[in-house]
């Protein structure tokens, strides 16, 4: 769709794209509607199985599964495979939201619920809509895209505030320093916006952050329901 204007009358192609986009939204919503609590894990597709980052991703997936969360990834190799594998290790729901790319190898073998998307923005909507938080391991442009898009949605209140955890303190330290020392000092963001991020090397801490935020939102929603319908009032 973004490759450039095709020859001929645009009405012969763009309306059909709208229908394909619509069908991807319908398929995604229908497939994920009954997923339950889930956390998205992002990271590089290029991470080898022998690396510490892969081991960390697998540990994160395993501990999320043990905590009762489904694990959602982009469905590919590397960190995505590691997180799906960790969920698979403990029998938790392991979800892959794949994307059609020229060099993509397809969904990894540790996924029990997989969807392939043609359009990035439909796929991104599914990550945001069906996740209670994001855990971001070392990665490249795609990982950074998901990170900053999620921060933007939370910062602008377009999405309910949920936790974003960066795993790998050495990897993320230069970026966090730049955010604090450049973006904040230049007035591009508020000092409080830095608090949208938690940085850690501990899978236990990452999962604890997710659980605390989930419990806090559930508690807040309970009080909102009581305020709206006091004394057992019915909807």
N, C-alpha and C positions, 0 to 999 in steps of 0.2 A: 504493500500500500504506500510506503514511503520511498520507494525506489525511484520515483519520478513519474511524470505524467505519461500514460500509455497512449499510443497512437489511436486515433479514432474518437468516437463520441464517448465521453466519460460515463454517460448514462448506461452504457453497455457493461460496465465493470463495477463502479463504485456502489450502486444499489445492492448488487450481489454480495459485495464485501460486508455491507451493513448486516445482511442476513447471516453471513458466516460468523460475524462478531457476536450477533445476538445469540446464535446457537451455542457459541462457546460459553457465554455467560450462563445460559440455561443449563448446559451440561455441568458446568462447575458448581452452580448453586445446587442442582439436584444431587450431585455426587457427594458434596461435602456438608449438606445441611444437617445431617445427623452424626457428624464427626465427634462432637463433644469437645472438652477442653484440649487445646493444642498449642504447641509452641513451634515457631519456625526457626530453623537453624540455617544460616548462610555461611558460605566460605568457598574457597577456590576449588574448581574442578580439576586443577593441576596438581593437587597435593598427593604425593605418593603414599601408599599404605605403610611404608617404613618410617614415615616422619612422625615427630612428636605431635604435630597438629592433627594428624589423622587419629592418633590415639586419644587426644583430647576430645575430638569430635565424637568419637565412638563412646567415650565415657559420658559425655553430655547427653547423647541420645539414650544411653542406658539409664542414666539417673532420671531423666525426664520421664521415661517409661515407667520406672519404679514409683515415681511420684504421681502417676495416674494421667499423664499427658500423652496425647498422640504427638508424634514428631513429623513436622512438615518440612520438606526440603525441595530444592529445585529438581530433584530426581536423578541428577547426574552422578559422575564419579567424584573422586577426591573427598573433600569435607562432606559433601552431600551424602555420598555413599557411607562414610563413617558414621554420621548421625543416624541414618536409616538403619545401619547395621547394629548400632547400639540399641535402638528401639526393638529391632528384631530379636536381639539376644535375650530380651526379657519378655518377649511375647506382647509387646505394646503395639499399638497401631502405628504403622510406618507408611507415610504418605509421600508421594513424589509428584510434583507439579512440573512436568517437563515442558520444554520449549523446542520447537522445530528450528534447528540451526544447521548451517552447512557442515559443521564439524562436530556436531553433537553425537555421542555414541548411543543415545537412547537411555531409557530408565535403568537404574542399577538393580541388581538381583535381590536386594533386601527390602523391596517395596511390596506391600500387600494391597495398596490402593493407589493407583496411578492414573494421571490424566495428562495428555499431551495437548499443548496449546500452540496455536499459530501466532497469536498476538500477545506481545509482552504485556500490554496494559491490562488485558483481561486476566492474565496470570497474576500480575501484581495485585489486582483487586482481590483475588482469592487468598493470597498471603495475608493481606491486611484484614479482610473480613472474618477469616476463620482462625486467626491466631490470637492468643492472649498475651503474646510477647515475642520479641525477636532476640535470638542469641547469634552474635556475629563473630565468626572466627576469621583468621587471616585469609584475604582474598584479593582479587583484582578489581577491574572496573565494574563488573556485574555486582560484586559484593558491596562496593562503595555506593553504587546506584541504589541498591535496596536499603542500605544504612541511611543515606541522607534523605531518601524519599520518606522513610518511616519517621525520621526526626522532624521533617517538614510537616507531615500530617499531624503529628502530636503537637508540635509547637504552635501550629495555626488552629488547633482544636477541630480539625476536620476529622479526626479520629480520636476515640476515647483514649486518654493517656494510658499507655501501657509501657512496661519496662523494656529498655534496649540495653543489652549487655554485650560488651566487647570482650572477647576472650583472647588472651595473648598480650600481656602488658608490654613486652619488649617491642612487639610488632606495631601496636597501636600508639605507643608513647609519642612518636613524632607528630602524629595527627592530632592527638589530644592536646599536646603543647601548642600546636598551631591554632587550634580552636580557642584555647585560653588566651594565648599571648598575642594573637593577631585578630581573630574575629571579635573577641570580647573587647580588647583594648582599642580597636578601631570603631567600636560601636555598631558592628554589623549584626551582632546578636546580644542578648542580655546576659548578664553574668549567671542568672538562674537557669538559662538554657543549657549550661554545661551539666546541670544536675539531671538532665534527661538521659545521660549516659552513666553506666556503671562499668568499670574496667577491672578485670580479674583474671587470674590464672586457674582458679578453682572451679571445677564443675559443680561441686557442692554449693558454693556461694551463688553461682549463676542460677541454679535451680531454686535455691532458697529465695532469691530475689523474685523469681517468677511466682512462686507460691505465695509470698507475702503480698505481692501486688494483686494476685487473683483473690486472695482472702479479703483484702481491703475493699476491692471493688464489689465483691459479694455482700460485704457488710454495709457498704454505702447504698447499694441497690435495695437491700432489705429495708433500710430506714426510709428511702424514697418511697417504697411501696406502702410503708406504714403511714407516712405523711399524706399520701394521696388517698388512701383508703383506710382511715382510722377505725378502730373499734370493730374490726371484722367486716367492714363495708364491702360490698361486692362490686365488681367491675360492671 
